Amino acid sequence: MKSTKFLAFLLAGALAFTGCQKSDDDEEPVQLAPEVLSGTVSANKTLTNDRQWVLKGYVYVTSGATLTVEPGTTIKSDIGDKGALIVERGGKLIANGTADAPIVFTSGQPAGSRQPGDWGGIILLGKAPTNRATEPTIEGGVGRTYGGTDPNDNSGSLKFVRIEYAGIAAQPDSEINGLTLGAVGAGTTLENIMVSYGNDDAFEFFGGTVNARNLIAFANKDDDFDFDYGYTGSIQFAVSLRKPNSNDSDAGNGIEADNDGSGTSATPYTRPVLSNFTFIGPNNAAGTDPNQNFNNRWRRAVRFVVRNSILMGGQKGGFSIESNSSYNDYMAGLSEFKNNLVHAVAAPYKIGSDVTVVGASAAAVQAKAEADGGKTITNAADIKLTSPFFSTTPNLLPASGSPAAGGANFTGMSSFFTQVNHIGAFGTTNWAAGWTNFDPQNIAY
């Protein structure tokens, strides 16, 4: 009996000891030496997360090729030969991170030395429609065209991705945006993407039909969301948060949108359909750059839908409409601005000097916005977001008693939109938790 008990004791001890040991699966993966990615990707390729990747110069993913990036991978730009990633029509980028293991595209400079414009950015080009008579060449000096006739074209998938310190100027006044989308189709997935500290626009849509959700533009120097050339997609849950003392030589807006640069009536009209955005301007903070402009700037014959959103702290204006065409289309119901909370340092509602319609006025715009469920807020604090203005630890969730906690309305909107109660990008759940970083300067990538 004693012998049997002793053997049982030894067996239990052995099992306990074995259970305390780390298996091979529990060990941290070995990080291999960095590898350079340069030139042309003309066959399927995967960037693995067991090493860092260095983007050297302009890298093109050609038609028929797919570049896949594993979760948790960091891609840094070469310092001397600054990088950019261009996915041509027919090519694909599959960069699907996770909340716990985001994919990061960033500067090659060490912590403490990173600057906006340390590298180019990401450009996706597709075959969806634009309102151009011929296939345009994308801006940024990369020499590639975009556009076509397939609204469901698929350029890949980006999920839980951060793009930091982009915006190099390849040519004067032709910087690359953080994420440039040229005629990208609705077959493409864009979810949980943060563009921060860029030297140009955060997200720019040239035509196309792609939809997106959970987008964050933070501390960028030009516009946060730019729509042009017939973009007709839908976006829900997005943030524009301006850094007061950071702007380039152009007016920086939460949104800037045109039908085209000449304000023609080319079709399809640029008409983004947006819901649950939170736009945070400088709110007259000390040292605010004089080029900080509007929360929303709709101009040059553009059409739009903005619903269930917060505009606050716009330095020179909140909701601004320019051009007779854009003004008339809004007043006629071809554009919508409904169920929004609007505050600005100066002029919550504005019309441009080029609006010459008889009887047109900012007061008429305000009256229509309020008749359509909007509320004009005199003091930003009355919107009661937890900690909304620029910092490295912002919190955009509604605080107790916030008018943003309820009142959303989705009547007439498509099934793409998730029907929530709250106004603005956040309700009671912080979908930005885990994968975002508001202080990338100090990360030792």
N, C-alpha and C positions, 0 to 999 in steps of 0.2 A: 504493500500500500504506500509506504514512504517513497519507494522508488518511482511509483507511478506519479505521485504528487510532484516529485522533484523534476521528472521529465516534463510534466505539464507546465511547471514554473519556467523551465528553460525555454520551452516553445513559446510561451507568452512573452517572455523577455525578448526573444529573437524577433518576434513579430512587431513588438513595440519599437525596437531599435530600427528595424527595416522601415517602419512607417515614418520615422523621424528623418530618414535620409531624403535628400533631394533627388528626384529623378532627372534624367537628361532633359526632359521637357520643362522642368522648373528652372533650369539654369538660364542666366541672361545670355542672349545670343552674342557670339563673338563679332565685334565690329571690324570689318575688313578695311583696307586702305581705301581712301576716296577714289572714285573713278570719274573720268571726264566724259561728258556727253557733248559732242560737237558735230557740225556738218549736217548730214541728211539722214533721217531715219526712214528707210525705204522698205523695211521688213519689220514684222512684229518684234517688239522689244519690251522687256520688263525692267524697271528700276526697282531693285530689291531694297529692303529696309535694313540689310546687314552692313550697309556702308553709306556714306554720304556721296552725293553725286554733284559734280561741278559742271554747271552749264556754261560752256565756253563759246562766245559769239552767238550768232543767230543759228538756231537749230530748227530745221524744217521736218515735220512729219508729213510725208507725201501721201497722195491718194492710194488707198488700199492698205496702208500700214496703220497699226495700232500701237501706241505707246501706253503701256500700263505701268502705274506707280503703286507700289504696295503701301498699305496703311503704315503710318509711322515713319515714312521716308522723308528726309530733308534734302532739298535740292538748293544748292547755293550757287550764285553767279561767280564766274571767274572775275577777279579784280581788274586785271589788265584788259582782257578782251570781254567786255561786259556782255552778258547773255540775254537771250530772249527765246521763248518757245513759240513757234508758229505751226499750227496744225492746219494744213491746207485742205481745200475741199476734197472730200472723199477719205481723208485721214481721220483718225480718232484718238482722243486722249481719254483714257480710263484712269482717273485718279480718285479712287474711293477710299478715303480714310474713315476713321471712326471717331466718336467723341473722345475716346480714351487714347487714340493713336491717329491724330490728324496728320495730314500731309502738308509740309511747309516748303514754299518757294521763297527764298530770302536773299539778302545781301551776302556777299562773300567777305565783307569787312568784319573785323572782330567786334565783340561787344564793346559798346562805348564809342565806336567810330562810324556807325552806320548812318547813312543819309538818304533822304528821298532821291531817287534817280540813280541809285547804285547799280541798277541793272535795268533790263527792258520791261518784261512782263509776259503775260500769256495772251496769245491771239488765237482764237478759234474762228475758222472760216467755213461757211457752209453753202448749201445750194438752195436755201429758202428764198422767197421773193424779197425784192426791194422795190422802191419806187423810181429807180434809175433806168433810163432807156438802154444803157449799156452796162456791162459788168464793171463796177468800180474797182479801183485799186485801194486796198486798205491803207490807212494812214500809218505812219511810223517808219517809213523808209524800208519796208521789208520786201516790196516789189511783188506782192501777190494779190490776185483778184478774188472776188467773192460774188455770190448771188446765183439765182437759178429759179426753178419753178416748182420745187418740191417743198411744201410747207412742213412736211414731217421728216425732213432730212435729219440724220443722226450724226453728230460730231463727237459723241462719247458721253462721259459722265464725270462730274466733279462733285464730290461730297466730302464734307469736313476738310476743307482746304483753306490754308492761309497764304496770302500773297503779300509780301512785305517789302517796302523800300524800292518799289519799281518806278518806272517813269523816265528812263533815259531819253534824251532828245537826240534821235538819230539824225534829224535835220532840224533847222530852226523852225519853231512853232509846230513841230510834228513829233511830239513825244509819244511813246508807247504807254497806253493805259495799264492799270493793274490787270484788268481782264477786259479784253476787247473782243466783241462778238459781232462778226460780219456775216449777216444772212444766216445765222444759226437757226436750225429748224427745231420743231417741237418734239422730235424724237430724242433730243439731247436732254440730259438731266443736270440741273444746277441746283444744289441744295447745300446749305450750311457752308457758305464761303465768306471769308473775311478778307478785305483789302485794306491795308493800313499803311500810313506814312508814305503814300505814293506822291510822285512829283507831278502827276497829271490827274486825269479822271480815275476814279476807282473802277466803275463799271460803265462801259459805253457800248450801246446797242446800235449797230448800223443795219436797219432793216431786220428781217427775220421774224420768226414766230416762236422762239424758245420761251418757255415758262420757267419760273424760278421761285424758290422760297428760302427763307432764312438767310438773307444777305446782310452783311455789315460793312459799311464804309466808315473808316475811322481815321481822322487826322490826315486826310489827303489834301493836296495843295490846290487842286482845281475842283471841278464838279464831282459830286459823288455818284450820281446817276445821270447819264446823258443818253437821250434817245433821238434818233435821226433816221432819214431815208426809208421810212415806212415800217418801223417796228410795230408789231401788233400783238405781242405776247402779253402774258399775265404774270404778275409777281405779287406774292403775299408774304408778310412778315419780313420787314427790312428796316435797317437803321442807317441814318446819315448823322454822324456826330462830328462836328467841326472842331478843330483845334484853333482857338481864337487868333493866335499870333502867327499862324502858318498859312500862307496862301501864295500863289504865283502872281504873275503880272496880269492875269485875267481875273475877271470877277468870279468868285467861287460860290457855287450854289449847291443846295441839296439836290435839286433837279434842274437840269437845263435841257430843253427839248425843242426841236424844230421839225417841221415837215421836211424841209431841206434848207440849205444855207441861203437860198434866194427867196424862200417863202412862197414857192409855187404851189399849185393845186395838184401836183403829181400824186398818183395813186399807186398802191394803197397809202392812205394817209398814215403818218405816224400817229398811233393811238395806243399807247400803253394802258393796260387796265391794272390798276394798283389798289391794294387794300392792306390795311394794318401796317402802315409805315410809321416810323417815329423819326422826325427831322429835328435835330437839336443844333441850333446856331450858337454863335458866341455869346449872345445875351449881354452884349456891351461889357464883356470882361476887360480888365485892365490889359492894355497892350494889343487890343484887337487890330488885326491888319485892316487897312482901309479898303482892300479889295474883297473883304467878306461881304456877301451880297444877300440873296434871298433863300428862303427855304424851298420854294417852288418858282421856277421861271418857265412859263409856257409862251412860246413865241413863234413867229414865222409860219403861220398857218397850221400849227400843230393842233391835234385833237388829243383828248385824254380822258381817263376816268381815275379819280382819286377818291377813295371811300375809307371810312373808319380809321382815319389817320390823325396823327398829332403833328402840328407845325408849331414850333416854339423857339424863341430866342433868335429868330432871323434878324440879322443886323440892320439891313436896309428894307426889309419887307418879308412878309410871309408868303401869301398866295398872289403871284403877279402874272397878269396876262398882257401880252404884247401882240400887235398887229390886228388890223380890222377883222381879218378872217378868223383868227383864234377867238377874239372877243365875240363876234357874231355867232360862231358855232357853239360857244359855251352858253350864251344867252338863249339860243334856239334848242338846247338840249342835245346837241350832237357830241358835246363833252359833258362830263359830270364831275361835280365836286360836292360830295354828300357825306353827312355824318362825321365831319371833321372838327377837331378842336384847333383853333387858330390863335396864335399869339405872335407878336413880333416886337422888337425894340422900337421900330418905326414902321408905320403903315402895315397893319396886318393884311390889308388888301390893297393891291396896286393895279393900275393900268399903265401901259407904256405911252410915251409921248407920240408913238406912231399910231395910236388908236384915235381915229378921227370920226368915228361913228357919232351921229347926232344923238345927244343924250347920254353917251357913254360916260361912266364915272366909276371910281372905286366904290362909292356908296351903293351903286346899283349891283356891283359884283357881290358886295357884302350882303345886301338884302337877299339876293338869290341864294347865296351859300347858306344863310341862316334859315331861309324858307325850306331848304333841302336838308334840314336836320343839323346844320353846323352850329357851333357855339364860338363866339369871339371872346377871348380871355384877355383881360386887362393886365394881370400880373402873372408871370410865368409860374410863380410858386403855387398859384391856385390850381394848376393842373395836377399837382401833387404826385409827381414821379419821385421815386426814392432818392436818387442822386444822379440827375440826368446830364449835367454839364461836364465839359471836358475834364477828365482826370484819368489816371491809370487804373482806377477801380470804379468805373461808372456802374450805376444800377438803374435801369430804365423801367423797372417794374412799378406799377401803380402802388402808391402808399394808401393807407386807410383813408377813405373818404374821397378818393380821386374820381373825377368825372370820367376818367378813362377806363374805369373798372367795368363799365357796362354801356349799353346803348348802341352797340354795333348793329348794322342792318345790311343784309346781303340780298335783298329783294332784287331779282332780275340778273343776278350775277351767275356765272357759269359754275358747273360742278367742280372745277379746279379748286375753287376757294373753300377752305374749311370754315364752316360757320361757327364763329366764336362769339362770346358776349362782349369782349373787351375791345376798346379802341386803341390803336397803336400796335407796336410790334410784340408786346408782352402782356400776358395776363398774370396768372399766379405761378406760372412755370417759366423758369429761365432757360430757354433753349440754347442760349449762348454758353452755358456752363460747361467747363471741361476742355473744350477744343479751341477756344479763343485765347488771345493774349493781347492785352492793351499796353504792354510795356516790353516789346520785343528787343528794344535796345540793350537790355541787360541779360539776355539769354546767351549762354555760352554754347552756341550751336556747334 
